[in-house]
Amino acid sequence: MWSFFARDPIKDFNYELLPENQEKSGIWTLSRGKRKTTGEPVSVFVYEISQGTEEQTQLAKAAFKRTKTLRHPNILSYVDGLETEKSLYIVTEPVTPLAAHLKLQAEKGGASDLEVSWGLHQIVKALSFLVNDCHLNHNNMGMWAVFVDRAGEWKLGGLDHVTSEQGDSISLPPPKVINPDLERYDPPESPGNGGEKWTGDVWRLGCLIWEVFNGSLPRASSLRSLGKIPKQLVPHYCELVGANPKIRPNPARFLLNCRSPGGFMNNSFVESCLFLEEIQIKEPAEKQQFFQDLSENLDSFPEDFCKHKVLPQLLTAFEFGNAGAVVLTPLFKVGKYLSAEEYQQKIIPVIVKMFSSTDRAMRIRLLQQMEQFIQYLNEAAVNSQIFPHVVHGFTDTNPAIREQTVKSMLLLAPKLNETNLNQELMRHFARLQARDDQGPIRCNTTVCLGKIAPYLNAGMRQRVLISAFSRAAKDPFPASRAAGVLGFAATHQYYSVAESASRILPTLCTLTVDPDKNVRDQAFKAIKSFLSKLETVSEDPSKLAEIEKDVTALAQTGGSAATWAGWAVTGVSSLTSKLIRNAPAGSEAPPAENSPTPQPAAGPVPTNTANKEMKAQTSGSRGVGRKSSEAVKKQSSDWSSGWDADDSWSNEKDVDGQGQSSPDGNLSESFTPTSQNKASTGAPKSARLSSAKVELAKKKREERRKELEAKRAERKAAKGPLKLGARKLD
């Protein structure tokens, strides 16, 4: 039982002192510490009673009381404390002495005037609070009494010698009694000899300003030498250190003088800081304007201030203030200062939440600035939380959002899973390329497809690329046709020699007479490239395997592709909404389909689908026509994975024996006689036999149809009109 009362209270203290980086701060020892339960960092001021004098112990207890009771944003924040018979502990927010902070800043090139102006503003404001609101005198103003927190904000501490203007029951010794070196900071007049009681604090404030700009004050007479004190601050500084105490300004008056137009504390940084302190009571319109202007000023703000002061306010404004899209630009600027772990912890959850917003301005800002945060997004979050919201942009009525959505796929594609990339995304790309009324968006879709081709699986590449680029080659918009040609050239390694000869080259040849010269030039270059590959194989057939090694190559992962092919003349990044605005409806060239299109030469069919169609058509049964139609529909379904027929890139097939592309993109069910004759000319014997079988099947169907119609007519004539309630048999 007695052991309970004799237990050391230090062991029950909620904070742990870290042994490193201990330094003296007056009569206190400043140590870094952390909360035992959460690991939250703190600073701990420790005073050992056994090692101090009676006067020092008296000052330590007075400081403990003042720190605990004085609350102000610019005064060192009290967190916890402990008083025992052996020692005193004051736990505060994590801070660094001003002298150590300025030394660290000097190693980085020196503290900026903006940072110093705001720091002095905070110290003067804290002093004004003590003098004018609390009627207290600090009596210990100096470099040793100022501390800097993680955000770079200055806090007033050193409350050991604080006294009341009305007088205290306990008389505290002056600083020079404890430390004789502090005598050079005393004002020239005798205590209580003229002037207000706070004139001594104002004098020491002038000494602090001198030391901030010039280093340690060697003697009181050095105050006459201005040194590096900024010109805007000089007249107000001279008032602080004037010999006549009666003309020294009140701290509040000094603050107003420095905030006047042209004053040292009248700048964008101080204005922004003051706004952030009062942001909770500002009107929504004022907040919107502030965040818009903030982006321009952030580059000149101190890094620590942006991380620990601006960032929390931005996150709060989005979460609870309905700030909307205006916070995105400053948010991403501040994000550059964060480590990968901090970014993942603080910003990514907010970004994921933003993607679910219905605010169009926010959605387009997110898409435009995706490059700044895409590397911090993991694949699970992209596929489950971001991509499902992003795809809504493909069907948005605003062309700018559709375009930005397409361009964002360049960054998202490496992180998409099999279903989202090869099915969902391809479905939207096919619809945009076929139906979108904006030429630049159709062009961007083609460009983007060529750039993300390495991430598609081999089967999807074979089904989609040729069809998509062939469709682009017939687009009314010249840039889209050029993009289709460049797409063929950039993805040449994914096509077999047979496909190059029978499907790609015929398409490219039609563009050699394109109305647009750029399209013609690109077409000739691409044709030469494909012909060179064919000639190489023709000269040396053993090189076929090497040339076609990438045709069935596996899809690349996000980390395996260093860069995307830079093949587009007007790349996705530059072909923006400006093109949409600059391209009137009547500016598009006539559709390429209207230009003379040479018929492709007959050759071997690269897939087995068409052969199955032919077999179905040779059947002599009554349902031949129906089966033929079903075979074509099955082919389109297999290629498009359930897409709409007029959206599927598979409908652009132009290989002989597989159908013709109708004006609306649908695959015709059967050949016209003209197309059949052209296809059969010069064709192999097996192809001519198949054509004859098709003709025979058609004749049989026609004869069978006439027979059935004749029989129906005979039965109707014999039975007469149907009676009420009779069952119709035919």
ABEGO torsion letter per residue (X at the ends): XAAAAABBAAAABABBBBABGBBBBEABBBBBBBBAAAGBBBBBBBBBAAABBAAAAAAAAAAAAAAAABBBAABBBBABBBBBAABBBBBBBBBBBAAAAAAAAAAAGEBBAAAAAAAAAAAAAAAAAAAAAAGBBAGABEAAABBBBAAGBBBBBGAAABBBAAEBABBBBBAAAABAAAAAABBABBBGBEEBAAAAAAAAAAAAAAAAAAEBBABAAAAABAEABBAAAAAAAAAAABABAAABBBAAAAAAAAABBGBAABBAAAAAAAAAAAAAABBAAAAAAAAAAAAAAAAABBAAAAAAAAAAAAAAAAAAAGAEAAAAAAAAAAAAABBAAAAAAAAAAAAAAAAABABAAAAAAAAAAAAAAAAABBAAAAAAAAAAAAAAAAABABAAAAAAAAAAAAAAAAABBAAAAAAAAAAAAAAAAAABABAAAAAAAAAAAAAAAAABBAAAAAAAAAAAAAAAAABABAAAAAAAAAAAAAAAAABBAAAAAAAAAAAAAAAAABABAAAAAAAAAAAAAAAAAAAAAAABAAAAAAAAAAAABBBBBAAABABBBBABABBAAABBAAAAAABBAAABBBBAAABBBBBBBBBBBABAAAAAAAAAAABABAAAAAAAAAAAAAAAAAAAGGBBAAABAAAABABBGAEBBBAAGBBBABBBAAAAAAAABGBBAAAAAAAAAAAAAAAAAAAAAAAAAAAAAAAAAAAEBBBBGBBBAX
